Amino acid sequence: MILLDTNIVGTFALVEAIDQLFALFAPDKTGVAPAVYAELLAGVREGRRFLQPVVNMIEHGDLNLFALTAEEVVKRRKLPSSLTTEKRNPSPSARNDERHLSPTIAARGISVMLLA
Protein backbone atom coordinates (compact mmCIF):
# COMPACT_ATOMS: atom_id res chain seq x y z
CA MET A 1 0.00 0.00 0.00
CA ILE A 2 1.28 3.46 -0.89
CA LEU A 3 -0.27 6.31 1.08
CA LEU A 4 0.00 9.67 -0.60
CA ASP A 5 0.08 12.80 1.52
CA THR A 6 -1.68 16.07 0.79
CA ASN A 7 1.48 17.78 -0.43
CA ILE A 8 2.22 15.16 -3.06
CA VAL A 9 -1.38 14.86 -4.25
CA GLY A 10 -1.79 18.64 -4.26
CA THR A 11 1.40 19.21 -6.21
CA PHE A 12 0.49 16.69 -8.89
CA ALA A 13 -3.05 18.12 -9.03
CA LEU A 14 -1.71 21.66 -9.41
CA VAL A 15 0.28 20.68 -12.50
CA GLU A 16 -2.59 18.51 -13.76
CA ALA A 17 -0.47 15.35 -13.60
CA ILE A 18 -2.36 13.06 -11.21
CA ASP A 19 -2.23 10.35 -13.88
CA GLN A 20 1.57 10.40 -13.53
CA LEU A 21 1.22 9.09 -9.96
CA PHE A 22 -0.40 5.99 -11.39
CA ALA A 23 2.45 5.65 -13.87
CA LEU A 24 4.78 5.50 -10.86
CA PHE A 25 2.64 3.43 -8.50
CA ALA A 26 0.07 0.67 -9.01
CA PRO A 27 -3.37 2.34 -8.87
CA ASP A 28 -4.97 -0.50 -6.91
CA LYS A 29 -2.33 -0.15 -4.16
CA THR A 30 -2.24 3.65 -4.05
CA GLY A 31 -4.49 5.89 -2.01
CA VAL A 32 -4.94 8.45 0.74
CA ALA A 33 -5.85 8.30 4.41
CA PRO A 34 -9.12 9.86 5.62
CA ALA A 35 -7.18 12.83 7.06
CA VAL A 36 -5.74 13.60 3.61
CA TYR A 37 -9.21 13.38 2.08
CA ALA A 38 -10.45 15.85 4.72
CA GLU A 39 -7.55 18.21 3.94
CA LEU A 40 -8.32 18.02 0.22
CA LEU A 41 -11.98 18.85 0.91
CA ALA A 42 -10.91 21.80 3.08
CA GLY A 43 -8.62 22.99 0.29
CA VAL A 44 -11.48 22.91 -2.21
CA ARG A 45 -13.69 24.85 0.24
CA GLU A 46 -10.88 27.43 0.61
CA GLY A 47 -10.86 27.97 -3.16
CA ARG A 48 -8.13 25.61 -4.35
CA ARG A 49 -10.19 24.32 -7.26
CA PHE A 50 -7.29 22.37 -8.73
CA LEU A 51 -7.89 19.84 -5.91
CA GLN A 52 -11.46 19.08 -7.01
CA PRO A 53 -10.48 16.43 -9.59
CA VAL A 54 -8.64 14.50 -6.84
CA VAL A 55 -11.68 14.72 -4.55
CA ASN A 56 -13.79 13.44 -7.45
CA MET A 57 -11.39 10.54 -7.99
CA ILE A 58 -11.70 9.53 -4.33
CA GLU A 59 -15.47 9.84 -4.35
CA HIS A 60 -15.75 7.77 -7.54
CA GLY A 61 -13.37 5.08 -6.28
CA ASP A 62 -10.60 5.89 -8.76
CA LEU A 63 -8.23 6.77 -5.89
CA ASN A 64 -8.41 4.54 -2.83
CA LEU A 65 -9.37 5.85 0.58
CA PHE A 66 -7.47 3.69 3.07
CA ALA A 67 -8.43 3.71 6.73
CA LEU A 68 -5.50 3.15 9.06
CA THR A 69 -5.65 0.26 11.49
CA ALA A 70 -5.32 0.93 15.21
CA GLU A 71 -1.76 -0.42 15.09
CA GLU A 72 -0.85 1.91 12.21
CA VAL A 73 -2.29 4.91 14.05
CA VAL A 74 -0.13 4.11 17.09
CA LYS A 75 2.98 3.62 14.95
CA ARG A 76 2.31 6.86 13.08
CA ARG A 77 2.51 8.85 16.31
CA LYS A 78 6.10 7.64 16.75
CA LEU A 79 7.20 9.02 13.38
CA PRO A 80 8.86 12.43 13.13
CA SER A 81 6.64 15.19 11.80
CA SER A 82 9.27 15.92 9.17
CA LEU A 83 12.11 13.94 7.67
CA THR A 84 14.29 17.04 7.24
CA THR A 85 15.56 19.85 9.43
CA GLU A 86 14.04 22.40 7.05
CA LYS A 87 11.47 23.45 9.66
CA ARG A 88 14.16 24.28 12.23
CA ASN A 89 16.55 25.95 9.78
CA PRO A 90 14.46 27.13 6.84
CA SER A 91 16.23 28.40 3.76
CA PRO A 92 15.43 31.96 2.65
CA SER A 93 13.13 30.65 -0.08
CA ALA A 94 11.33 28.37 2.38
CA ARG A 95 10.81 31.29 4.77
CA ASN A 96 9.27 33.27 1.91
CA ASP A 97 7.01 30.40 0.91
CA GLU A 98 5.82 29.76 4.49
CA ARG A 99 4.02 33.09 4.58
CA HIS A 100 1.73 31.80 1.81
CA LEU A 101 0.49 28.84 3.88
CA SER A 102 -3.12 29.03 4.91
CA PRO A 103 -3.66 29.99 8.56
CA THR A 104 -5.61 26.74 9.01
CA ILE A 105 -2.64 24.61 7.97
CA ALA A 106 -0.19 26.61 10.06
CA ALA A 107 -2.46 26.50 13.13
CA ARG A 108 -2.69 22.71 12.90
CA GLY A 109 1.09 22.42 12.90
CA ILE A 110 1.11 20.49 9.64
CA SER A 111 4.62 20.20 8.24
CA VAL A 112 5.06 21.27 4.66
CA MET A 113 7.83 19.98 2.42
CA LEU A 114 8.47 22.22 -0.55
CA LEU A 115 9.23 20.23 -3.67
CA ALA A 116 10.75 23.06 -5.67
C-alpha positions in Angstrom: 0.0 0.0 0.0 1.3 3.5 -0.9 -0.3 6.3 1.1 0.0 9.7 -0.6 0.1 12.8 1.5 -1.7 16.1 0.8 1.5 17.8 -0.4 2.2 15.2 -3.1 -1.4 14.9 -4.2 -1.8 18.6 -4.3 1.4 19.2 -6.2 0.5 16.7 -8.9 -3.0 18.1 -9.0 -1.7 21.7 -9.4 0.3 20.7 -12.5 -2.6 18.5 -13.8 -0.5 15.3 -13.6 -2.4 13.1 -11.2 -2.2 10.3 -13.9 1.6 10.4 -13.5 1.2 9.1 -10.0 -0.4 6.0 -11.4 2.4 5.6 -13.9 4.8 5.5 -10.9 2.6 3.4 -8.5 0.1 0.7 -9.0 -3.4 2.3 -8.9 -5.0 -0.5 -6.9 -2.3 -0.2 -4.2 -2.2 3.7 -4.0 -4.5 5.9 -2.0 -4.9 8.4 0.7 -5.8 8.3 4.4 -9.1 9.9 5.6 -7.2 12.8 7.1 -5.7 13.6 3.6 -9.2 13.4 2.1 -10.5 15.9 4.7 -7.5 18.2 3.9 -8.3 18.0 0.2 -12.0 18.9 0.9 -10.9 21.8 3.1 -8.6 23.0 0.3 -11.5 22.9 -2.2 -13.7 24.9 0.2 -10.9 27.4 0.6 -10.9 28.0 -3.2 -8.1 25.6 -4.4 -10.2 24.3 -7.3 -7.3 22.4 -8.7 -7.9 19.8 -5.9 -11.5 19.1 -7.0 -10.5 16.4 -9.6 -8.6 14.5 -6.8 -11.7 14.7 -4.6 -13.8 13.4 -7.4 -11.4 10.5 -8.0 -11.7 9.5 -4.3 -15.5 9.8 -4.3 -15.7 7.8 -7.5 -13.4 5.1 -6.3 -10.6 5.9 -8.8 -8.2 6.8 -5.9 -8.4 4.5 -2.8 -9.4 5.8 0.6 -7.5 3.7 3.1 -8.4 3.7 6.7 -5.5 3.2 9.1 -5.6 0.3 11.5 -5.3 0.9 15.2 -1.8 -0.4 15.1 -0.9 1.9 12.2 -2.3 4.9 14.0 -0.1 4.1 17.1 3.0 3.6 14.9 2.3 6.9 13.1 2.5 8.8 16.3 6.1 7.6 16.7 7.2 9.0 13.4 8.9 12.4 13.1 6.6 15.2 11.8 9.3 15.9 9.2 12.1 13.9 7.7 14.3 17.0 7.2 15.6 19.9 9.4 14.0 22.4 7.1 11.5 23.4 9.7 14.2 24.3 12.2 16.5 26.0 9.8 14.5 27.1 6.8 16.2 28.4 3.8 15.4 32.0 2.7 13.1 30.6 -0.1 11.3 28.4 2.4 10.8 31.3 4.8 9.3 33.3 1.9 7.0 30.4 0.9 5.8 29.8 4.5 4.0 33.1 4.6 1.7 31.8 1.8 0.5 28.8 3.9 -3.1 29.0 4.9 -3.7 30.0 8.6 -5.6 26.7 9.0 -2.6 24.6 8.0 -0.2 26.6 10.1 -2.5 26.5 13.1 -2.7 22.7 12.9 1.1 22.4 12.9 1.1 20.5 9.6 4.6 20.2 8.2 5.1 21.3 4.7 7.8 20.0 2.4 8.5 22.2 -0.5 9.2 20.2 -3.7 10.8 23.1 -5.7 
